[in-house]
Amino acid sequence: MDLTGKVALVTGAAQGIGRSFTEALLRHGAKVALVDLNRSIGEDCKKALDEEFGAANSLFITCNVGSEEQLKCAFKKTMDFFGSLDIVCNNAGINNENKWEQTITVNLTSVIRGTYIALEYMSRENGGKGGVIVNISSLAGLFPAAHGPVYTATKHGVVGFTRAIAATSKILGYGVRINTICPAFVDTPLLNSINHEEIMGKYYVFKDAVEKLIQHYGILE
């Protein structure tokens, strides 16, 4: 796949799945805006990518995707720096059953908002040239995860929203292909959250059951 000349924006890009997406996009010729809350990890990631792909091909933007203002600013900075936008990956996510409102904000609200902002730039309805949006859900978006009811709700929401807005795009001729991906267990900091009672709250009792599921499905690296 040749993505030369394409510009992508990836949220949660500094580590885990987001970093893998970013590396793949750069490897296939795209320029990428790395959007992440963690400045130090983001800057380290940018430095490593610069050595392999060249500094001009990526841009790091510190951003709390839960903030409408910051997320809109990240899109604007991407447009100002690269001059166009073709691919958006709404990947940022957390797992915190204690702070469940924050989980909803990051996992679902920011995905919806990120999709709508992307459409403002890419939809042919708004004078854009079309593009691709990929929203990251989870296996928990397809099946109930007893150890994470709110996490499950957010990921089901991502699947439902993406399927609906993809249909809207097709019917109204936005020219934007919108898909969702539902990974199982991936070796990321988010997966490690199941080991912390302060994050999982009363659902920490499912820790051993989750580990058995991990053994059954395996872990992607």
N, C-alpha and C positions, 0 to 999 in steps of 0.2 A: 504494500500500500504506500503510495507516494503522497505525502502531505505537504510537499514543498509549497511555500507561499501561504499556507493556512495558518491562522492564529487561534490558539486555544486558551481558555481560562479554566483552571482547575482549583476547586476549593479543597481545603485539607490536603494541600499538595506536598507538604514538607516531609511526610513520613507515611508509612503503611501503603495502603492501596493507592492513595493519591500520588505518592512519589513514583510508584510503578507506572501509573498512567502517564505522568509527566515525562518520565524517561522514555516510554514507548512513543509518545508523540514527538519528542525531540529526535529520537532515533529515525523516525520516518519523515523528518524534514520540517515539522511544524515549529512555529515559535510559540512559547508558552508563558502565560502569566501564572505564577505560583502564588496562590492566595492562602494564607494560613495565619492563625492567631499567635502561634509561637514564634516570636521574632528570632531568637537565638538558633533554634533548630532550622527555621526557614533560611536564615542567612548562611548557615553551614551547608544546607542542601543546595542553595544557589551557587555557592563557591565550588562545590563538587561537580555540579552540572556544567559550570563554566569551563572547568578544566577539560571536560569530555566533549562538550558541544559548542563552546564559544560563548562569551559573555553577552553578545548582542542577540542571542536567540531566546533568552529568558528574562523575566522580570519578576522580582519578589515583592509582594504587597502584603504588609501586615494588616489583618482584617478580622474582626469579630463578625462572623456571618449572621449572628443573631441581631446585629444592628442594621436596620434598613439603610441608614445614612452611610455606614462604612461599606456595606455591600455595593450600594450604588456607586460609591466613590471608587471601589476596586474595578468595576466595569469601566468607568470613565477613564481611569488611569491606563487601563489596558488599551482602550481605543486611542487615547492620546499618544501612547508610546509606540504602538504597532500600526495604528491606522485602520484596523479592521478587526472583525471578530467572526470566526467561522464555527468554532466548536466550544461548547461549555459542558463541563463535567461538575455537577453538584454532588460532591463526594463527602464533604465535611460531616462528621457525625460523632456522637458521644453515647455512652451508656451509663446513666446515673439514675437509678430508681429512687434514690432519696431526693435528689433535686429534679423531680420529674418535669416540672414546668420548663426548666432549662433544656431537658432532653427533647421536649416537643419543639421548642424554639429552634434548636440547632438541627435536629433530624428531619423535621417536617416543614416548619414555617420557612426556614432559610432555603429549602429546596423549592418550595412554591415560589417564593420571592425571586430566587435566582433564575428560575425558569421564565418568569414574567419579565424580569429585567433583560434577560437574553433575547426574548422575543421582541422587545422594544428596539433592539439593535439589528436583529437578524430577519425578522418576519417581512415578507414581501408586502404585507398589508401596510407596513410602516416605511416602505421604501428600501428595505434591506434586500440582501442577495440570497437569503436562505442560509441553511446551516444544519448543525447537528447538536442536540442536547442529550446528555446521558445523565440520568439521575440514579444514584446508587442506593439501592434498598438492601435487602438481606434475605437469607433463608427465613428469617423471622417475619418477613413480609408475605410469606406464603403459608407458613404454619405457625401455630401459637407456641410461644416460648414461655413456659410457666415461670422461669427465673427472671423474666423481664417483661411484665405486662405493658408498661408504658413504651419501652423500646419496641415491643411487638406492634403496638398501636401506631407508632410513628412510621414504622417500615411498611405496614399494611397501607398506611396513608400515602406513602410515596408511590407504591404500586398503583393504587387506585387513581391518584391524581395524574400520574404519568400516562396511564392508559387513556384517561379521559381527555387530557390536553393534546395527546397525540392524535386522537380522533378529531378533535377540534381543528388542529393544524391541517390535517388532510382534507377535511370538508371545506374549510374556508380558504385553502390554498396558501398557507403561510410559507410553504417551501422549506419548512424546518422539520427534520426527522427527529422524533423524540422517543427515546427508549429508556428502559430501566434494567439494571443488572442486580441479581439477587445472590451475592456470594454466600457461601457457608462459612466455615471457620477459617479465618486468615490470621497469620502470625503478625498481629499489630498491637499497639498499646491498648486499643479498645478491647481486644479479647482478654487482656490481662486484668481488666476491671472486675471480672468475676471473682478474683482472689481478694477483693477488698470489701470488707463488711461496711465500711463507711460510705461506699458507693452503692452497694447492692441492698443495704438495709435488711429488712426481714427476709428478702429473697436470697440472702447469702446461704441459707440452709440448703439451697439447690446446688451448691458448689460441686459436690461429688457427682450429682446426676449430670451436670453440664460436662464434667470431665469425661464421663462415660460416653456422652454424645460426641465429644471431640474424638475420642478413641474410635468411635464407629464411623464417623464421616471423614476423619483425618483433618490435617491443617495444611492450608496452602501457604507457601512462603513467598 
